[in-house]
Amino acid sequence: MTRITAMARQSRRDWLRAVCGGGAAWTCGSSWMPLLAAEALRQKSKRACILLWMTGGPSQLDTFDLKPGHANGGEFQEIETAIPGIRISEHLPQLAKQMQQMALIRSMTTREGDHTRGTYLMRTGYLPQGPIQYPTLGSLLSKELGDDEPSLPNFVSIGANSVLSPAAYGPGFLGSKYAPLNVGGTVNPSGESTFRVENLAPLDGSTPAQQINRLDLLRALDDEFISARRSLITDSHRSAYQAALRMMSPDAEAAFQLEHEPAELRDAYGRNPFGQGCLLARRLVERGVPFVEVSLNSAGENNGIGWDTHQENFAAVKQLSGVLDPAWATLMTDLQARGLLDTTLIVWMGEFGRTPKINGNTGRDHFPAAWSTVLAGGGIRGGQVIGKTTPDGMRVSDKPVKVGDLIATICRGVGLDPARQNVSSVGRPIRLADPSSQPLEELL
């Protein structure tokens, strides 16, 4: 039993090398070659997802669904994109040039105009109800797409601000094994954003040998304790402990060292937390992390829920767009240059849209009835618009898209069956997407 467990912990490559050695070449060739071929195909087609989360709810009328000439249209002009007939905000010029990779969904509709409920719905696909804590999208997808013992976490969240809806950011009934590694950006005295994983540095004054001895002692104590008290809690503790040890490796730590990137590329992304977060997302996907989310919470002096533009909407959205546009556009070109865009789905969304009517504070309020999300990159047919809103922006006039439909489309975009199930904490099977949902086939 011990030998089987040890072999299970080996990498596929090491295990197959062991099987193929010592006179077992014929067996390997006849029985294992199909498995090798399947594994090679899996690695080649391995998919990832990057969620660009716009905290506070972005205004669709000032980004991807402008209404020029109408009183609700506001101050911004629209510009042509790389696809004739598709126009977006003048403050997103770099994204306009990449419209062939992007699909605009202009007909999102929900009933949830509250930050807490709207955020929960968009990030889990379900409304909060009863005893079930639904997993956030990153936990769901990384569970299906990730490796069992990855050198880096399967789910990394960069710059998240969960204050509006804390439960929408966790693994829910999937348990702590599928929780995100939360990474926050810091700004050094020169104004440059950097990212570090906290609590991985050794204690001051300890030698590598001392660290190894301490870890061995802790492991022995844990094994003795867990062997007599096996439970979900102890298994979660061991899983977190082992993941932390893997994160302490030099290769894992190097993934977060953006200083290894060319200065010109860092400039192109933008020397701000969101721009550098998008660069970090590319580095993580490049190293096999299947799900990364990057939050755009603020720009300049506005607060941590910057898209919640009840006041001075146009000044705030212009500033936020100035951060979003170069970061997202460079992310796509960077992924494409590395051959990763075809297998990486990018999702842009917030919890709802903003009111078409401009309030007395030159702001836009919460509006879930008709708004926009965007999909781009791998698994998606770009260069198109799904749905339509009325000339005043108040209603969906063509092809309403529900949250479940969006989640099902995302699942299909990364090669997953939306009907795949997980068993919840109360024993109830829960699908990745709501059973009534339908993927947007024209996007796939």
C-alpha positions, 0 to 999 in steps of 0.5 A: 500500500505504501509503494502504491501511494508513493507511485501515485505521488510521482509525476506522470513522466517519472512513473511512465519512465519507471514502468518502461524501464527494467525490461518492461519496454514491450508492455509500455509500447503495447499498453501505454503508448495510447495513454502517452498520446492522450496525455500529450494531446491533453497538455497541448490543448490544456485550457485556461481562463482569465477573469477581468473583474470590474468591481462595482459594476461598469457602465455599459453605455460608456464602454461597449454599448454607447448610445450616441445622439440620445439623452442617455448617451452621455459625454463619450463618443464611439469609435470604429473597431477592427470589425466594420459596424462594431463601435465602442468607447473612444477611450478604449482605442487599443481594444478597438483594434483587437475586436476580431478576438472579442465577442460583445454580449450587450443583452445581459439581464438579471434582477439583482441590483444589489452589490452583494447579491449581484456579485454573488450571482455573477461569480457563482452562477447562483443566487445565495439561498439556504445552507448551500455556499456556492463556489466562485467561478475560479474554484469551479473551473480550476477544480476541473482544469487543474492538476492534483498536485500543482507546483503553483496553485490552480486558482490565483486571485490578484487584487481582489476586493471582496468587501461588497460580497465576501461569500462570492470569492470563496470555494464554497462547498468545494472546500479550502483545497479549491480556494484561491491564492490571494495576491495583493499588489504593492507600490514601491517608492518609485511608483512601480507595482509589484506582487509577492506572496506573503509568509513564504520567506524563512525566519530570520537567522535560520539556515536551510538545514534548520528549515528542513529539520523543522519541516520534517518534524512538523510533517511527522507530528501532522502524520501522527495526528491525522492518522488517528483523526482523518476528516475533511478538516485534517485533509484540508489542513494537509492539502494547504500545508503541502501547497504552501511547501510547493509554493516555497520552491524557487521556481514557484516564487520566480513566477511572481517576479515581474522584474524579469520581464522587459521594461518595454512590456511592463510599460505597455501593460501599464505601471499600475496594479491592474496592468501589472496584475494582467502581466502576472496573469500571463506569467501564471497561465504560461506556467500552467495555472488554469484560472487567474482573476485580476480585479480593477478596483480603482484608478488614480484617486478613486476608491476601491469600488471605482466602477460604482459611479453614482457621482462623476461617472464620466470622469471616473470611467475615462480614468478607469478605461485608461487603465483597462485599455492598455492592460487588456489589449497587451494581455491579448497580444502577449498571449497570442505572441506566446501561442496561448491566446487560442487556449486562454479564455478572457472574461470581462464583467462586473456585477451589473451595469449602470442606469442609462439615465444620468442622475443629478450628480452626473452619475449612473446608478445600479442597473441589472436589466440590460447591460454588457459583458465581453468574452475574448480569446480561446474557445470564442468566435470573436468579431461579433455582437450578441444581443441588442438594447433599445435606443435609450438603453433601458431594455433588451430588445434582442436575445436576452442572456441570463447569467446561467447562459453566460456561465454555460458558455464560459464552461464550453469555452474552456472545454467543460460540460456545463452539466457536470456536477459537484456534490454540495455540503448537503448532499445535493448535486449541483451543476457547473451552470444552472440546469435551465441555462443554454450556451451561446452556440454562435460564440463557440 
